[in-house]
């Protein structure tokens, strides 16, 4: 399996979306591919940092308001 696809499976595995077979292929590939091992390690670190950060996401109403304002601004620019 090419590294690009393995990296995608790595991402899926971190979010518990990879199938059993994909996990087996991922682990076999990681045995011999240093670049993908590094990608997996960095991806895991990033996920942990985000999980343990004190980030606050915007609520749905605020997001919708931002979308409306952006759409209105884009319409004004195109006129």
C-alpha positions as CSV (number, residue, x, y, z in Angstrom):
1,X,0.0,0.0,0.0
2,X,1.4,3.4,-0.9
3,X,2.5,5.8,1.9
4,X,-0.3,8.3,1.1
5,X,-3.0,5.7,1.6
6,X,-1.3,4.4,4.8
7,X,-1.3,7.9,6.2
8,X,-5.0,8.2,5.5
9,X,-5.6,4.9,7.3
10,X,-3.4,6.2,10.2
11,X,-5.8,9.2,10.4
12,X,-8.8,7.0,10.4
13,X,-7.3,4.7,13.0
14,X,-6.8,7.6,15.4
15,X,-10.5,8.4,15.2
16,X,-11.6,4.7,15.5
17,X,-12.8,4.7,11.9
18,X,-10.3,2.2,10.4
19,X,-11.4,-1.4,9.8
20,X,-9.6,-4.3,11.3
21,X,-8.0,-5.1,8.0
22,X,-6.8,-1.5,7.5
23,X,-5.2,-1.6,10.9
24,X,-3.3,-4.8,10.1
25,X,-2.0,-3.3,6.8
26,X,-1.1,-0.1,8.6
27,X,0.9,-2.0,11.3
28,X,2.7,-4.1,8.7
29,X,3.6,-1.0,6.7
30,X,4.9,0.8,9.8
31,X,7.3,-2.1,10.4
32,X,9.4,-1.2,7.4
33,X,8.6,2.5,6.6
34,X,10.4,5.0,8.7
35,X,8.6,8.0,7.1
36,X,5.1,6.6,7.9
37,X,6.3,5.8,11.5
38,X,7.3,9.4,11.9
39,X,4.0,10.6,10.4
40,X,2.1,8.4,12.8
41,X,4.1,9.5,15.8
42,X,3.7,13.2,14.9
43,X,0.0,12.7,14.2
44,X,-0.5,11.1,17.6
45,X,1.3,14.0,19.3
46,X,-0.8,16.5,17.6
47,X,-4.0,14.7,18.5
48,X,-2.9,14.6,22.2
49,X,-2.0,18.3,22.2
50,X,-5.4,19.2,20.8
51,X,-7.3,16.9,23.2
52,X,-5.5,18.3,26.3
53,X,-5.6,21.9,25.2
54,X,-8.2,24.3,26.6
55,X,-9.6,25.3,23.2
56,X,-13.1,26.5,23.1
57,X,-15.1,26.1,19.9
58,X,-17.7,28.4,18.6
59,X,-21.3,27.5,19.1
60,X,-23.5,26.7,16.1
61,X,-25.4,30.1,16.2
62,X,-22.1,32.0,16.2
63,X,-20.9,30.0,13.2
64,X,-24.1,30.5,11.3
65,X,-23.9,34.3,12.0
66,X,-20.3,34.3,10.6
67,X,-21.4,32.5,7.5
68,X,-24.2,35.0,6.9
69,X,-21.8,37.9,7.3
70,X,-19.3,36.3,5.0
71,X,-21.9,35.6,2.3
72,X,-23.2,39.1,2.5
73,X,-19.7,40.6,2.2
74,X,-18.9,38.4,-0.8
75,X,-22.2,39.4,-2.5
76,X,-21.3,43.1,-1.9
77,X,-17.9,42.6,-3.4
78,X,-19.3,40.9,-6.5
79,X,-21.7,43.7,-7.3
